[in-house]
Amino acid sequence: MYNNIKLEKGLYSITGKTFTQALAELDPDANYENTELKGLDAFERQLKRFDIKVKGANSDRVEKFFISTESAVLFPEYIRRTVKQGMDEASIMGKVAAAVSYTDGVDFRGLNVTKSGSTDVVAEGGNVPITTVRLSTNSKTLTKFARRLNCSFESVRKQKLEAFGVVLRNLGATISRDVNSFAMTEITRGITAQTLIGNELTYADLAAFWASMGEFNMTTMICTPDVMAKILAMDEMKYCIGDYMAGGTVQTPYGVTLVKCPQLTGGIAVGIDQSSAVEMVLGGDVIVDYDKLITNQCKEIVCSVLAGFSVLTSGAVKTLKTTK
């Protein structure tokens, strides 16, 4: 049972497994199928074992993790999960990436998909049109995104985990915003931006931008806050406010989801067919320096992630210059 598991920091260093995966092998979820603990994963069961409450007004203080050498082992995973939550909340990749892949290496070669022929109709004896998939000519090196939080144990030990979690989520969000910026730079490299019809961005420009994707379906448009504000102020968008109130997202009348990205540069907006445009490659999960956190408590927290991006299908990403 979960309360008899021996916790040690070696669970963090098993090749190819996260801490929770290693813990789940010792304490399988299947053992709790018909119990009150159903729905908790192996890490959450350990929090229950040591009665550590990490959320809510009645959350425990940071020092609760260090009541024993075994409970201290849980602290790095708490850090990782909370930072990752902040990253996920700030990430736009859920509305951009068609595929998310993982690699054990520090570089990768993406796929390029090209099509020949203007139609798939084949006459008797005619040539069959071809879709060609090739590895990219050049490999890309995964980029490391990291941030260090300096905080002595004395300064945070009495802080509620609910409040400390806000700090950690903000740290993760900061990392994720840089990932967003890097992704937009990578996937728009070499693409010639469409220009405005007149001197100011209009609804007609948005419609022409949507139509420019041709056979692809523009599902997502990423833009800066000021550009998004101009779009939302258009008369044609006034009937879309109800969509935001209902689901928290804004779509144009022809179904393109607007996504805010303050890190976009060059005055461009990016249109994407999420179903076929972008691959996100990760070099594993979020990494936390577990050894220092366990042995030195909270002297510093270093979190990092490796990420890279490639365009899978030419034509599934378009850009629009939003100013003259």
C-alpha positions as CSV (number, residue, x, y, z in Angstrom):
1,M,0.0,0.0,0.0
2,Y,1.0,3.6,-0.5
3,N,1.8,4.2,3.2
4,N,4.5,1.5,3.1
5,I,6.5,2.8,0.1
6,K,10.1,3.6,0.8
7,L,10.7,7.1,-0.6
8,E,14.2,8.0,-1.7
9,K,15.7,10.5,-4.1
10,G,16.9,7.6,-6.4
11,L,13.4,7.5,-7.7
12,Y,14.2,10.7,-9.6
13,S,17.2,9.3,-11.4
14,I,15.7,6.2,-13.1
15,T,16.4,6.5,-16.8
16,G,13.3,6.9,-19.0
17,K,10.9,7.4,-16.1
18,T,9.5,10.4,-14.2
19,F,9.4,10.4,-10.4
20,T,5.6,9.6,-10.5
21,Q,6.1,6.8,-13.1
22,A,8.8,5.2,-10.9
23,L,6.6,5.6,-7.9
24,A,3.6,4.1,-9.7
25,E,5.5,0.9,-10.4
26,L,5.9,0.5,-6.6
27,D,2.3,1.6,-6.0
28,P,0.1,0.9,-9.0
29,D,-3.0,2.9,-9.6
30,A,-4.9,-0.3,-10.3
31,N,-4.7,-1.3,-6.6
32,Y,-7.1,1.6,-5.7
33,E,-9.8,1.0,-8.4
34,N,-12.6,0.5,-6.0
35,T,-11.4,2.6,-3.1
36,E,-11.8,6.2,-1.9
37,L,-8.3,6.8,-3.3
38,K,-9.4,6.2,-6.9
39,G,-8.5,9.2,-9.0
40,L,-5.3,10.0,-7.1
41,D,-2.0,9.2,-8.8
42,A,1.0,7.7,-6.9
43,F,2.4,11.2,-6.0
44,E,-1.0,12.4,-4.7
45,R,-1.3,9.3,-2.5
46,Q,2.0,10.2,-0.9
47,L,0.8,13.7,-0.2
48,K,-2.2,12.1,1.6
49,R,0.1,9.7,3.4
50,F,2.0,12.6,5.0
51,D,-1.1,14.8,5.2
52,I,0.4,17.6,3.1
53,K,-2.3,19.9,1.7
54,V,-1.0,21.9,-1.2
55,K,-4.1,23.9,-2.2
56,G,-6.8,25.9,-0.7
57,A,-7.2,28.3,2.3
58,N,-6.2,25.5,4.6
59,S,-3.1,24.5,2.7
60,D,0.0,23.6,4.8
61,R,3.2,25.6,5.1
62,V,6.2,24.9,2.9
63,E,8.1,23.4,5.9
64,K,5.5,20.5,6.1
65,F,7.4,18.8,3.3
66,F,10.5,18.5,5.6
67,I,8.9,16.9,8.6
68,S,10.9,13.7,7.6
69,T,13.6,12.6,5.2
70,E,11.0,10.7,3.2
71,S,8.4,13.5,2.9
72,A,11.3,15.8,1.7
73,V,11.6,13.6,-1.3
74,L,8.2,14.7,-2.5
75,F,9.2,18.4,-2.6
76,P,10.9,18.5,-6.0
77,E,7.9,16.8,-7.7
78,Y,5.6,19.3,-6.1
79,I,7.8,22.0,-7.5
80,R,7.9,20.4,-11.0
81,R,4.1,19.9,-11.1
82,T,3.3,23.5,-10.0
83,V,5.8,25.0,-12.4
84,K,4.4,22.9,-15.2
85,Q,0.9,24.0,-14.4
86,G,2.0,27.6,-14.8
87,M,3.7,26.7,-18.1
88,D,0.6,25.0,-19.4
89,E,-1.6,27.9,-18.5
90,A,0.6,30.4,-20.3
91,S,1.4,28.2,-23.3
92,I,-0.3,28.8,-26.7
93,M,0.9,25.5,-28.1
94,G,-2.4,23.8,-27.4
95,K,-3.9,25.9,-30.1
96,V,-0.9,25.8,-32.4
97,A,0.9,22.4,-32.4
98,A,-0.5,19.6,-34.6
99,A,1.9,17.1,-33.0
100,V,4.0,17.0,-29.8
101,S,7.0,14.6,-29.9
102,Y,9.7,13.7,-27.5
103,T,13.4,12.9,-28.1
104,D,16.2,11.7,-25.9
105,G,18.7,13.7,-28.0
106,V,19.6,17.4,-28.0
107,D,18.7,17.9,-31.7
108,F,16.1,16.6,-34.2
109,R,15.3,16.6,-37.9
110,G,11.7,17.5,-38.6
111,L,9.6,16.2,-41.5
112,N,8.7,18.1,-44.7
113,V,5.5,17.2,-46.5
114,T,5.1,18.2,-50.2
115,K,2.5,17.4,-52.8
116,S,2.7,17.1,-56.5
117,G,-0.2,17.5,-59.0
118,S,-3.2,19.9,-58.8
119,T,-5.8,17.1,-58.5
120,D,-6.1,13.5,-57.3
121,V,-8.2,12.5,-60.3
122,V,-6.2,10.1,-62.4
123,A,-7.0,9.2,-66.0
124,E,-6.5,5.6,-67.2
125,G,-2.8,5.1,-67.6
126,G,-2.0,8.5,-66.1
127,N,0.5,9.4,-63.5
128,V,-0.6,9.1,-59.9
129,P,0.0,12.4,-57.9
130,I,2.5,12.0,-55.1
131,T,2.8,13.2,-51.5
132,T,6.4,13.1,-50.5
133,V,7.6,13.0,-46.9
134,R,11.3,13.8,-46.3
135,L,13.5,14.5,-43.3
136,S,14.6,18.1,-43.2
137,T,18.0,18.7,-44.7
138,N,19.4,20.2,-41.6
139,S,19.0,19.2,-38.0
140,K,17.8,21.6,-35.4
141,T,19.2,21.9,-31.9
142,L,16.7,21.9,-29.1
143,T,16.7,25.1,-27.2
144,K,16.9,25.2,-23.4
145,F,14.5,27.5,-21.6
146,A,15.3,27.8,-17.9
147,R,14.8,30.1,-14.9
148,R,16.3,30.0,-11.4
149,L,14.3,31.1,-8.3
150,N,16.5,32.2,-5.4
151,C,14.7,31.7,-2.1
152,S,16.2,30.6,1.2
153,F,14.3,28.1,3.2
154,E,14.1,30.5,6.1
155,S,12.3,33.0,3.9
156,V,9.6,30.6,2.6
157,R,9.3,27.9,5.3
158,K,6.3,29.6,7.0
159,Q,4.6,30.5,3.7
160,K,1.4,28.7,2.8
161,L,1.8,26.3,-0.1
162,E,-1.2,28.0,-1.8
163,A,0.7,31.3,-1.9
164,F,4.1,29.7,-2.7
165,G,2.3,27.9,-5.6
166,V,1.5,31.3,-7.1
167,V,5.2,32.1,-7.3
168,L,6.0,28.8,-8.9
169,R,3.2,29.1,-11.5
170,N,4.5,32.5,-12.4
171,L,7.9,31.1,-12.8
172,G,6.6,28.5,-15.2
173,A,4.5,31.1,-17.1
174,T,7.6,33.2,-17.6
175,I,9.4,30.2,-19.2
176,S,6.4,29.4,-21.3
177,R,6.1,32.9,-22.7
178,D,9.6,32.7,-24.0
179,V,8.8,29.3,-25.6
180,N,5.8,30.9,-27.3
181,S,8.0,33.7,-28.7
182,F,10.6,31.2,-29.9
183,A,8.0,29.1,-31.5
184,M,6.5,32.0,-33.5
185,T,10.0,33.0,-34.7
186,E,10.8,29.5,-35.8
187,I,7.7,28.6,-37.7
188,T,7.4,32.0,-39.5
189,R,11.1,32.0,-40.7
190,G,11.3,32.6,-44.4
191,I,7.6,33.3,-44.9
192,T,6.7,36.4,-46.9
193,A,3.9,38.3,-45.0
194,Q,0.7,39.3,-46.7
195,T,0.2,43.1,-46.8
196,L,-2.9,45.2,-45.9
197,I,-5.4,46.3,-48.6
198,G,-5.4,49.9,-47.3
199,N,-3.5,51.8,-44.6
200,E,-5.3,50.3,-41.6
201,L,-6.2,46.8,-40.5
202,T,-9.8,46.1,-41.5
203,Y,-12.2,43.1,-41.5
204,A,-11.6,42.8,-45.2
205,D,-7.9,42.2,-44.5
206,L,-8.8,39.4,-42.0
207,A,-11.1,37.8,-44.6
208,A,-8.4,38.0,-47.3
209,F,-5.8,36.6,-44.9
210,W,-8.1,33.7,-44.1
211,A,-8.7,33.0,-47.8
212,S,-5.0,33.1,-48.5
213,M,-4.5,29.7,-46.9
214,G,-6.3,28.1,-49.9
215,E,-6.7,24.3,-49.3
216,F,-5.8,24.6,-45.7
217,N,-8.2,25.7,-43.0
218,M,-7.0,28.6,-40.8
219,T,-8.0,27.5,-37.3
220,T,-5.9,29.9,-35.3
221,M,-4.6,33.4,-35.6
222,I,-1.9,34.6,-33.2
223,C,-1.5,38.3,-32.7
224,T,-0.3,40.9,-30.3
225,P,-2.7,42.5,-27.7
226,D,-2.9,45.8,-29.6
227,V,-3.8,44.0,-32.9
228,M,-6.3,41.8,-31.1
229,A,-7.9,44.9,-29.6
230,K,-8.3,46.4,-33.1
231,I,-10.0,43.2,-34.3
232,L,-12.3,43.0,-31.3
233,A,-13.3,46.6,-31.9
234,M,-14.5,45.9,-35.5
235,D,-18.2,46.0,-36.0
236,E,-18.2,42.6,-37.5
237,M,-16.9,41.1,-34.2
238,K,-19.7,42.4,-32.0
239,Y,-21.7,39.2,-32.4
240,C,-18.8,37.0,-31.3
241,I,-18.7,38.4,-27.7
242,G,-21.1,35.7,-26.6
243,D,-18.6,33.0,-27.6
244,Y,-16.0,34.5,-25.3
245,M,-18.5,34.7,-22.4
246,A,-19.4,31.0,-23.0
247,G,-16.1,29.4,-23.6
248,G,-13.3,31.9,-22.8
249,T,-12.1,32.2,-26.4
250,V,-12.8,34.6,-29.2
251,Q,-13.5,33.4,-32.8
252,T,-14.0,35.4,-35.9
253,P,-17.4,34.9,-37.7
254,Y,-15.7,32.4,-39.9
255,G,-14.3,30.3,-37.1
256,V,-10.7,31.4,-36.6
257,T,-9.7,31.4,-32.9
258,L,-7.8,34.5,-31.9
259,V,-4.8,33.9,-29.6
260,K,-3.0,36.7,-27.8
261,C,0.8,36.6,-27.8
262,P,2.6,39.8,-26.6
263,Q,6.0,38.4,-27.6
264,L,5.2,38.6,-31.4
265,T,7.5,41.0,-33.2
266,G,7.7,42.7,-36.5
267,G,4.0,43.8,-36.5
268,I,2.8,40.4,-37.9
269,A,-0.1,38.2,-37.2
270,V,0.3,34.4,-37.7
271,G,-2.4,32.2,-39.2
272,I,-2.1,28.4,-38.6
273,D,-3.9,25.3,-39.6
274,Q,-3.5,23.5,-36.4
275,S,-4.3,20.1,-37.9
276,S,-1.2,20.0,-40.1
277,A,1.2,22.9,-39.5
278,V,3.5,22.6,-36.6
279,E,5.4,19.9,-34.7
280,M,6.7,20.7,-31.2
281,V,9.6,18.5,-30.1
282,L,10.5,18.3,-26.4
283,G,13.6,16.9,-24.8
284,G,11.6,15.3,-22.0
285,D,9.5,16.8,-19.3
286,V,10.1,19.9,-17.1
287,I,13.4,19.3,-15.2
288,V,13.9,20.3,-11.6
289,D,17.3,20.0,-9.8
290,Y,15.9,17.5,-7.3
291,D,19.1,16.8,-5.3
292,K,19.7,20.3,-4.1
293,L,16.0,20.7,-3.2
294,I,16.1,17.6,-1.0
295,T,19.5,18.1,0.6
296,N,19.6,21.9,0.8
297,Q,15.8,22.5,1.1
298,C,14.9,25.7,-0.7
299,K,18.3,27.5,-1.3
300,E,17.5,27.8,-5.0
301,I,15.1,26.3,-7.5
302,V,16.2,25.7,-11.1
303,C,13.6,24.6,-13.7
304,S,14.2,24.0,-17.3
305,V,12.7,22.5,-20.5
306,L,14.2,21.6,-23.9
307,A,12.0,22.5,-26.9
308,G,12.2,22.9,-30.7
309,F,9.7,23.5,-33.5
310,S,9.3,22.7,-37.2
311,V,6.7,23.3,-39.9
312,L,5.4,20.0,-41.1
313,T,3.4,21.2,-44.2
314,S,4.3,24.1,-46.4
315,G,1.4,26.5,-46.8
316,A,-0.2,25.6,-43.4
317,V,1.4,28.7,-41.8
318,K,0.8,32.2,-43.1
319,T,1.7,35.7,-41.9
320,L,0.0,39.1,-42.2
321,K,1.7,42.4,-41.8
322,T,-0.7,44.4,-39.6
323,T,0.7,47.8,-40.3
324,K,1.9,49.7,-43.4
